[in-house]
Amino acid sequence: MPRKVDPDNPGQVGRRPSRPSFLALISLMWIAAGVVTLAYLHASWKLVPAIVYFGLGLLYLRAAVASVMRRQRGD
């Protein structure tokens, strides 16, 4: 027996999105890595990995916020 498809709510195709708390935890870990890099790395190029770590942390934080917004919207 085939399922009835609601054209107004087609559902989600593919994997379910990650939990926002998990994404926020990863974000905090990357930001902490950036802080540790700035504080303890004694090299002239320490800004390069610190900026990369902060950038990755912000990307994961953006994903966490997007996941929260998607869940509130009902998608």
matplotlib code that plots the C-alpha trace (Angstrom):
import matplotlib.pyplot as plt

x = [0.0, 1.7, 1.9, -0.1, 2.2, 1.2, 2.3, 2.3, 4.7, 7.1, 9.2, 13.0, 15.2, 18.5, 20.0, 18.5, 20.4, 22.8, 21.7, 22.3, 23.9, 26.5, 27.3, 27.6, 30.0, 32.2, 32.1, 33.2, 36.0, 37.4, 37.2, 38.9, 41.6, 42.0, 42.4, 44.9, 46.9, 47.0, 48.0, 50.6, 52.0, 55.3, 55.8, 55.7, 53.0, 50.6, 47.9, 47.4, 46.2, 44.3, 42.4, 41.6, 40.4, 38.2, 36.8, 36.0, 34.3, 32.2, 31.2, 30.0, 28.2, 26.4, 25.4, 24.1, 22.0, 20.7, 19.7, 17.8, 16.0, 15.1, 13.7, 11.6, 10.3, 9.2, 11.3]
y = [0.0, 3.2, 6.2, 9.3, 12.3, 15.7, 18.2, 21.0, 19.2, 17.0, 16.0, 15.9, 14.0, 12.7, 12.7, 14.3, 17.5, 17.3, 18.2, 21.9, 21.1, 18.8, 21.5, 24.2, 21.9, 21.4, 25.2, 25.9, 23.3, 25.0, 28.5, 27.1, 25.7, 29.2, 30.8, 28.1, 28.7, 32.4, 32.0, 29.2, 29.0, 31.0, 31.4, 34.4, 32.7, 31.8, 34.1, 31.9, 28.7, 30.8, 32.6, 29.2, 27.8, 30.8, 30.6, 26.9, 27.6, 30.3, 28.1, 25.4, 28.0, 29.2, 25.6, 25.2, 28.4, 27.3, 24.0, 25.6, 27.9, 25.0, 23.0, 26.0, 26.6, 22.9, 21.7]
z = [0.0, -1.1, 1.3, 0.6, -0.1, 1.1, -1.5, 1.1, 3.3, 1.2, 4.2, 4.4, 2.0, 3.2, 6.7, 9.7, 10.8, 13.7, 17.2, 18.0, 21.3, 19.6, 17.1, 19.8, 21.8, 18.7, 18.2, 21.8, 21.4, 18.3, 19.9, 23.0, 20.7, 19.3, 22.7, 23.7, 20.5, 21.1, 24.8, 24.6, 21.1, 21.0, 17.4, 15.1, 13.0, 15.9, 14.5, 11.4, 13.3, 15.8, 13.1, 11.4, 14.7, 15.5, 12.0, 12.3, 15.7, 14.1, 11.3, 13.7, 15.8, 12.7, 11.9, 15.5, 15.2, 11.8, 13.2, 16.1, 13.6, 11.3, 14.3, 15.5, 11.9, 11.8, 8.8]

ax = plt.figure().add_subplot(projection="3d")
ax.plot(x, y, z, "-o")
ax.set_aspect("equal")
plt.show()
